[in-house]
Amino acid sequence: MLIAVASKDQEEINQHFGHAERFLIYDVADGEAKLVDEKQVERYCSLDQDHPMRGHLLSAIAEALAGCRAVVCTQIGQAPQMEMERLGLDVFVADGAIKPTLLELAKML
């Protein structure tokens, strides 16, 4: 299964969902997590007072992550989490090394 990860360094889950400008896509299967793709997205969080929710960006992020079962990040606000789940992605908040964390999460999916 494909899982998207917010990471600054390709080693750790260490980025807030709204600050991510890219998501690493891992294929998790047979006890392994392999990096298979990287999706560039427009950053969700901004200081735009007129458009605090920026739903169009959440839709665009979900579209970029099409085919992924879940997204993992260190933090996500309640509204974006609910919208991502509504758009079909399970959301997990975690930190630490990517591969072992993804292997543990895959057991729950």
GROMACS elastic network, one bead per residue, 0.5 to 0.9 nm:
[ bonds ]
;  ai    aj funct       b0    kb
    1    26     6  0.80549   500
    1    27     6  0.54627   500
    1    28     6  0.52752   500
    1    29     6  0.64074   500
    1    67     6  0.86152   500
    1    68     6  0.70898   500
    1    69     6  0.65596   500
    1    70     6  0.89124   500
    1   106     6  0.80933   500
    2    25     6  0.64412   500
    2    26     6  0.54987   500
    2    28     6  0.61968   500
    2    29     6  0.88340   500
    2    36     6  0.88491   500
    2    67     6  0.68167   500
    2    69     6  0.57709   500
    2    70     6  0.72917   500
    3    24     6  0.81982   500
    3    25     6  0.57057   500
    3    26     6  0.52897   500
    3    27     6  0.65093   500
    3    28     6  0.72225   500
    3    65     6  0.87271   500
    3    67     6  0.87735   500
    3    68     6  0.52496   500
    3    69     6  0.57710   500
    3    71     6  0.57222   500
    3    72     6  0.74306   500
    3   102     6  0.77615   500
    3   106     6  0.88533   500
    4    23     6  0.57251   500
    4    24     6  0.54879   500
    4    26     6  0.63169   500
    4    27     6  0.89938   500
    4    38     6  0.86534   500
    4    39     6  0.88365   500
    4    65     6  0.70391   500
    4    68     6  0.64796   500
    4    69     6  0.80854   500
    4    70     6  0.62137   500
    4    72     6  0.61933   500
    4    73     6  0.86915   500
    5    10     6  0.88705   500
    5    13     6  0.66981   500
    5    15     6  0.86282   500
    5    22     6  0.87011   500
    5    23     6  0.53203   500
    5    24     6  0.50683   500
    5    25     6  0.63866   500
    5    26     6  0.76334   500
    5    70     6  0.86201   500
    5    71     6  0.57622   500
    5    73     6  0.61263   500
    5    98     6  0.78483   500
    6    10     6  0.87807   500
    6    12     6  0.87508   500
    6    13     6  0.60748   500
    6    14     6  0.67455   500
    6    15     6  0.52208   500
    6    16     6  0.69567   500
    6    17     6  0.64349   500
    6    19     6  0.87033   500
    6    20     6  0.60590   500
    6    21     6  0.85834   500
    6    22     6  0.70298   500
    6    23     6  0.51201   500
    6    24     6  0.65661   500
    6    71     6  0.77807   500
    6    72     6  0.63142   500
    6    73     6  0.50570   500
    6    74     6  0.76868   500
    7    10     6  0.57337   500
    7    11     6  0.73583   500
    7    12     6  0.61147   500
    7    13     6  0.50028   500
    7    14     6  0.51581   500
    7    15     6  0.52052   500
    7    16     6  0.85254   500
    7    20     6  0.76261   500
    7    22     6  0.80794   500
    7    23     6  0.70453   500
    7    24     6  0.71604   500
    7    73     6  0.75850   500
    7    74     6  0.88821   500
    7    98     6  0.85093   500
    8    11     6  0.81201   500
    8    12     6  0.76292   500
    8    13     6  0.78209   500
    8    14     6  0.64068   500
    8    15     6  0.63575   500
    8    20     6  0.81605   500
    8    22     6  0.87475   500
    9    12     6  0.65405   500
    9    13     6  0.84446   500
    9    14     6  0.80890   500
   10    13     6  0.79196   500
   10    24     6  0.75274   500
   10    35     6  0.89276   500
   10    98     6  0.76651   500
   11    14     6  0.87298   500
   11    96     6  0.83428   500
   11    97     6  0.58840   500
   11    98     6  0.58861   500
   11    99     6  0.81096   500
   12    15     6  0.86882   500
   12    95     6  0.68831   500
   12    96     6  0.51740   500
   12    98     6  0.50927   500
   12    99     6  0.85205   500
   13    72     6  0.74539   500
   13    73     6  0.61351   500
   13    74     6  0.64106   500
   13    94     6  0.68746   500
   13    96     6  0.54316   500
   13    97     6  0.62390   500
   13    98     6  0.56152   500
   13   101     6  0.85683   500
   14    73     6  0.68812   500
   14    74     6  0.57023   500
   14    75     6  0.88915   500
   14    94     6  0.84473   500
   14    95     6  0.59692   500
   14    96     6  0.72097   500
   14    97     6  0.89202   500
   15    18     6  0.84252   500
   15    19     6  0.68006   500
   15    20     6  0.65160   500
   15    73     6  0.58341   500
   15    74     6  0.54500   500
   15    75     6  0.72624   500
   15    95     6  0.85495   500
   16    19     6  0.53501   500
   16    20     6  0.64926   500
   16    73     6  0.57129   500
   16    74     6  0.51860   500
   16    76     6  0.61546   500
   17    20     6  0.55220   500
   17    21     6  0.89749   500
   17    43     6  0.86000   500
   17    44     6  0.77362   500
   17    45     6  0.84726   500
   17    71     6  0.88446   500
   17    72     6  0.81339   500
   17    73     6  0.56172   500
   17    74     6  0.72070   500
   17    75     6  0.60911   500
   17    76     6  0.53121   500
   17    77     6  0.82492   500
   17    80     6  0.86876   500
   18    21     6  0.83899   500
   18    43     6  0.60874   500
   18    46     6  0.83590   500
   18    75     6  0.83051   500
   18    76     6  0.68046   500
   18    77     6  0.82027   500
   18    80     6  0.84463   500
   19    43     6  0.56525   500
   19    44     6  0.65526   500
   19    45     6  0.59709   500
   19    46     6  0.86467   500
   20    23     6  0.68950   500
   20    40     6  0.87534   500
   20    41     6  0.75429   500
   20    42     6  0.79639   500
   20    43     6  0.57196   500
   20    44     6  0.75759   500
   20    45     6  0.87268   500
   21    39     6  0.84248   500
   21    40     6  0.58145   500
   21    41     6  0.50333   500
   21    42     6  0.56533   500
   21    43     6  0.50411   500
   21    44     6  0.82917   500
   22    38     6  0.66633   500
   22    39     6  0.52977   500
   22    41     6  0.54010   500
   22    42     6  0.80127   500
   22    43     6  0.82973   500
   23    37     6  0.85285   500
   23    38     6  0.57080   500
   23    39     6  0.52355   500
   23    40     6  0.66109   500
   23    41     6  0.76752   500
   23    65     6  0.81438   500
   23    71     6  0.85747   500
   24    35     6  0.69722   500
   24    36     6  0.79342   500
   24    37     6  0.61325   500
   24    39     6  0.64988   500
   24    40     6  0.89377   500
   25    34     6  0.83867   500
   25    35     6  0.59008   500
   25    36     6  0.57986   500
   25    38     6  0.56182   500
   25    39     6  0.73957   500
   25    65     6  0.82100   500
   25    68     6  0.78293   500
   26    33     6  0.59726   500
   26    34     6  0.52073   500
   26    36     6  0.55481   500
   26    37     6  0.70569   500
   26    38     6  0.88349   500
   26    68     6  0.88756   500
   26    99     6  0.87019   500
   26   102     6  0.84551   500
   27    32     6  0.79520   500
   27    33     6  0.56015   500
   27    34     6  0.52602   500
   27    35     6  0.64606   500
   27    36     6  0.64188   500
   27    37     6  0.89851   500
   27    68     6  0.89851   500
   28    31     6  0.71568   500
   28    32     6  0.56769   500
   28    34     6  0.64995   500
   28    35     6  0.88868   500
   28    99     6  0.87225   500
   28   102     6  0.71212   500
   28   103     6  0.68671   500
   28   106     6  0.70553   500
   29    32     6  0.55102   500
   29    33     6  0.66156   500
   29    34     6  0.85435   500
   29   103     6  0.83542   500
   29   106     6  0.82745   500
   30    33     6  0.84733   500
   31   103     6  0.65775   500
   32    99     6  0.76357   500
   32   100     6  0.88059   500
   32   102     6  0.88719   500
   32   103     6  0.69798   500
   33    98     6  0.84752   500
   33    99     6  0.55321   500
   33   100     6  0.80710   500
   33   102     6  0.68520   500
   33   103     6  0.67663   500
   34    99     6  0.79353   500
   35    38     6  0.82011   500
   39    61     6  0.89474   500
   39    64     6  0.64333   500
   39    65     6  0.72839   500
   40    61     6  0.88056   500
   40    64     6  0.78028   500
   41    44     6  0.84641   500
   41    57     6  0.84765   500
   41    60     6  0.76034   500
   41    61     6  0.61082   500
   41    64     6  0.72051   500
   42    57     6  0.69557   500
   42    60     6  0.81934   500
   42    61     6  0.76509   500
   43    46     6  0.74817   500
   43    57     6  0.78802   500
   43    61     6  0.89894   500
   44    53     6  0.85822   500
   44    54     6  0.71086   500
   44    55     6  0.88959   500
   44    57     6  0.60707   500
   44    58     6  0.70737   500
   44    61     6  0.85161   500
   45    48     6  0.85526   500
   45    52     6  0.82246   500
   45    53     6  0.86937   500
   45    54     6  0.84337   500
   46    49     6  0.84056   500
   46    51     6  0.88695   500
   46    52     6  0.77147   500
   47    50     6  0.89035   500
   47    51     6  0.87278   500
   47    52     6  0.77000   500
   48    51     6  0.55782   500
   48    52     6  0.61223   500
   48    54     6  0.89678   500
   49    52     6  0.55970   500
   51    54     6  0.54861   500
   51    55     6  0.86863   500
   52    55     6  0.87783   500
   53    56     6  0.86125   500
   53    57     6  0.87235   500
   53    58     6  0.87121   500
   53    79     6  0.78585   500
   53    80     6  0.78825   500
   54    57     6  0.55947   500
   54    58     6  0.69694   500
   55    58     6  0.50691   500
   55    59     6  0.63429   500
   55    60     6  0.86342   500
   55    80     6  0.83178   500
   55    83     6  0.82251   500
   56    59     6  0.51543   500
   56    60     6  0.62279   500
   56    61     6  0.86821   500
   57    61     6  0.60674   500
   57    62     6  0.85125   500
   58    61     6  0.50458   500
   58    62     6  0.61077   500
   58    63     6  0.84840   500
   58    80     6  0.71008   500
   58    83     6  0.72904   500
   58    84     6  0.69577   500
   58    87     6  0.88227   500
   59    62     6  0.50923   500
   59    63     6  0.60925   500
   59    64     6  0.86071   500
   59    83     6  0.84879   500
   59    84     6  0.80297   500
   59    87     6  0.75526   500
   60    64     6  0.61455   500
   60    65     6  0.86128   500
   61    64     6  0.50159   500
   61    65     6  0.62210   500
   61    66     6  0.86299   500
   61    84     6  0.86842   500
   62    65     6  0.50442   500
   62    66     6  0.61171   500
   62    68     6  0.89779   500
   62    84     6  0.67100   500
   62    87     6  0.66791   500
   62    88     6  0.80270   500
   62    89     6  0.75442   500
   63    66     6  0.50391   500
   63    67     6  0.88109   500
   63    87     6  0.89233   500
   64    67     6  0.88422   500
   65    68     6  0.56455   500
   65    69     6  0.87773   500
   65    70     6  0.88162   500
   65    71     6  0.84119   500
   65    89     6  0.85713   500
   66    69     6  0.84116   500
   66    88     6  0.89253   500
   66    89     6  0.87369   500
   68    71     6  0.74876   500
   68    88     6  0.89951   500
   68    89     6  0.71061   500
   69    88     6  0.77811   500
   69    89     6  0.56971   500
   69    90     6  0.63832   500
   69   109     6  0.83945   500
   70    85     6  0.89608   500
   70    88     6  0.84264   500
   70    91     6  0.56585   500
   70    92     6  0.73812   500
   70   109     6  0.88382   500
   71    84     6  0.88739   500
   71    89     6  0.66361   500
   71    90     6  0.63242   500
   71    91     6  0.50897   500
   71    92     6  0.63106   500
   71    93     6  0.86254   500
   72    75     6  0.86890   500
   72    90     6  0.85806   500
   72    91     6  0.60337   500
   72    93     6  0.57642   500
   72    94     6  0.65976   500
   72    95     6  0.86020   500
   72   102     6  0.85478   500
   73    76     6  0.71178   500
   73    91     6  0.80366   500
   73    92     6  0.65771   500
   73    93     6  0.51866   500
   73    94     6  0.59927   500
   73    95     6  0.71609   500
   74    92     6  0.82944   500
   74    93     6  0.51391   500
   74    94     6  0.51223   500
   74    95     6  0.54622   500
   74    96     6  0.89646   500
   75    92     6  0.86827   500
   75    93     6  0.57564   500
   75    94     6  0.77053   500
   76    79     6  0.84460   500
   76    80     6  0.68046   500
   76    81     6  0.62456   500
   76    91     6  0.87047   500
   76    92     6  0.89136   500
   76    93     6  0.73539   500
   77    80     6  0.56086   500
   77    81     6  0.61039   500
   77    82     6  0.86526   500
   78    81     6  0.51010   500
   78    82     6  0.61045   500
   78    83     6  0.85935   500
   79    82     6  0.52520   500
   79    83     6  0.62267   500
   79    84     6  0.86705   500
   80    83     6  0.50145   500
   80    84     6  0.60312   500
   80    85     6  0.85052   500
   81    84     6  0.51777   500
   81    85     6  0.61726   500
   81    86     6  0.85309   500
   81    90     6  0.86215   500
   81    91     6  0.65254   500
   82    85     6  0.51348   500
   82    86     6  0.60873   500
   82    87     6  0.86009   500
   82    91     6  0.87446   500
   83    87     6  0.61377   500
   83    88     6  0.87082   500
   83    89     6  0.89603   500
   84    88     6  0.64125   500
   84    89     6  0.55567   500
   84    90     6  0.74022   500
   84    91     6  0.73260   500
   85    88     6  0.50486   500
   85    90     6  0.55356   500
   85    91     6  0.67536   500
   86    89     6  0.73803   500
   90   109     6  0.89719   500
   92   105     6  0.83886   500
   94   101     6  0.78046   500
   95    98     6  0.79086   500
   95   101     6  0.79024   500
   96   100     6  0.84696   500
   96   101     6  0.70086   500
   97   100     6  0.61846   500
   97   101     6  0.62418   500
   97   102     6  0.86944   500
   98   101     6  0.53283   500
   98   102     6  0.60621   500
   98   103     6  0.86811   500
   99   102     6  0.51989   500
   99   103     6  0.62610   500
   99   104     6  0.87867   500
  100   103     6  0.51059   500
  100   104     6  0.63567   500
  100   105     6  0.87163   500
  101   104     6  0.51999   500
  101   105     6  0.62080   500
  101   106     6  0.85978   500
  102   106     6  0.59779   500
  102   107     6  0.87787   500
  103   106     6  0.51743   500
  103   107     6  0.68055   500
  104   107     6  0.54797   500
  104   108     6  0.73328   500
  105   108     6  0.53861   500
  105   109     6  0.67348   500
  106   109     6  0.51541   500
